């Protein structure tokens, strides 16, 4: 296959690109600079600019780019960047794909389980309604921005990613420093659910989706065994051989992180990978401790 990836230097983009290239597929990258090779396609989504000629003849496009949601407090300016980097970029890309002479058969567009909002102990499937907080609203707009590609008969997958386990980026990378020196602990009550997935399973499931033309629409990219924040904390401490006694009260998290604390640290999302299970996907890491030990190589 010829696969074009946005966010190709990010956590998932790098791992997916390496996996595809190892199996002999051609991988191309959407980049925000003049191309250094034929494997790069120039785009500036904030300007609505994209080099259409470089996109002709792709078999699939995997759209992963977006402003980090976990870096810095959510000022009004930060929230605008979070929304525009997802919604506007996806609109630009989807409309461009629909205007190609040889459009791809498949578009996998990133979303997140933030779509569901804070839902307590409710087990969430792809068919559940969205939440009503800022991130849920962004995810709804983000997913709707793929509509122009769908209208051109491109198969669209809305990839709702959970917490991806890797020491190289994402939530786990930010948690490791305090946990490694023994000052990690649960956040708030610790009863909020965390729906996680090993990076290796993200790549394998994306490969399955690329190959399986029967799959479309929203897909939850999460492991089948979510855990509470308290369970995650205890398991990570056990894997590292460190105590986890330093709990962070909810008010302290809100004081430090503001609105971001409620959306990313205190919200409860108990998400099930129903679509992946129906498709027969077999998780390499269905439970947390082996996934953490593999990610951390311990």
C-alpha positions, -999 to +999 in steps of 0.1 A: +000+000+000+008+037-003-001+053+030+000+091+037+004+100+074-001+134+091+016+136+125+041+112+112+067+122+138+043+118+167+041+088+190+015+068+169+026+081+135+063+071+140+053+036+153+028+030+125+051+043+098+079+020+110+056-010+110+043-003+075+077+002+061+090-030+077+064-049+057+073-032+024+046-006+022+053+029+010+049+056+036+045+093+029+043+122+053+023+154+054+048+181+065+047+218+072+079+227+053+093+224+018+096+187+010+130+171+014+121+141-006+093+126-027+080+109+005+069+142+019+038+162+009+036+199+019+006+212+037-003+242+058-038+235+072-041+268+091-039+285+056-060+259+039-030+250+017-022+215+006-001+201-023-028+180-041-005+166-067+015+148-040-016+131-027-028+114-059-028+076-059-026+070-022-044+038-009-050+053+025-045+084+046-040+083+084-046+117+099-030+120+134-019+156+136-032+180+164-021+204+191-012+186+224-040+188+249-018+180+279+009+207+276+001+238+297-031+252+312-061+257+289-062+294+283-088+306+258-060+308+232-048+272+240-084+259+236-087+277+203-055+260+191-067+226+203-099+230+184-085+246+152-056+222+149-081+193+148-112+206+132-098+230+106-070+206+096-094+177+092-118+198+071-090+209+048-077+174+044-111+158+039-121+183+013-088+179-005-091+141-006-126+145-021-112+167-049-085+142-061-087+124-094-074+093-076-087+096-040-077+071-014-100+043-005-096+049+032-092+078+057-084+070+093-089+102+113-078+105+149-104+113+176-103+104+213-124+088+240-128+123+253-158+122+230-178+105+257-171+131+285-172+122+322-195+092+325-188+075+358-191+037+358-211+035+326-195+011+301-192+031+269-195+016+233-191+033+200-228+040+198-230+060+230-238+097+228-211+123+233-205+142+265-210+179+270-176+193+281-150+211+260-131+181+248-163+162+239-174+192+218-140+193+201-142+155+193-177+159+179-166+187+155-134+168+148-153+137+137-179+157+117-151+174+098-145+141+079-180+143+063-168+157+029-145+126+025-174+102+034-196+120+008-170+111-019-173+074-009-141+073+009-142+048+038-138+069+070-127+055+104-130+078+134-103+065+157-112+072+193-079+066+211-076+060+248-046+066+270-017+052+249+011+036+270+046+047+260+075+062+279+082+083+248+051+104+249+015+109+261+002+105+296+025+078+308+056+098+299+043+127+321+035+103+350+069+086+351+091+112+367+072+115+400+065+077+401+101+068+396+112+088+426+084+074+448+061+105+450+034+092+426-002+086+437-038+085+428-056+117+416-088+127+433-109+098+446-090+074+424-124+059+414-124+074+379-119+049+351-089+050+327-092+034+294-057+026+282-041+007+253-005-005+246+012+013+217+019-021+201-018-028+201-026+006+186-003-002+157-017-037+152-053-025+154-046+003+129-031-022+106-062-044+109-084-014+101-064-005+071-068-040+057-104-047+067-126-028+043-158-039+062-148-015+091-159+021+091-172+048+114-162+053+151-138+027+166-126+027+202-089+020+204-087+008+240-077-024+257-106-047+269-097-042+306-099-006+318-089+002+353-096+029+379-070+056+385-063+040+419-057+006+402-035+022+375-015+040+402-010+008+422+000-012+391+025+014+379+041+016+413+044-022+415+060-023+381+085+003+391+090-010+426+081+023+441+055+034+468+024+053+456+013+071+488+013+107+476-023+112+465-032+144+447-066+158+460-090+170+433-089+206+445-051+206+441-052+192+406-077+219+397-056+246+413-025+235+393-041+225+360-074+244+359-101+231+335-077+205+321-077+186+354-114+178+351-111+167+315-079+147+316-073+137+352-106+135+370-130+125+342-142+088+343-143+070+309-149+032+310-147+024+273-150-010+256-134-019+222-166-034+208-158-027+171-123-042+174-136-073+192-163-078+166-136-076+139-117-104+157-088-083+168-066-101+194-048-078+219-012-086+226-016-068+260-052-071+272-043-064+309-024-035+324+006-048+342+022-068+313+015-038+291+033-014+314+062-038+319+066-042+281+064-004+275+089+003+303+111-027+294+111-040+329 
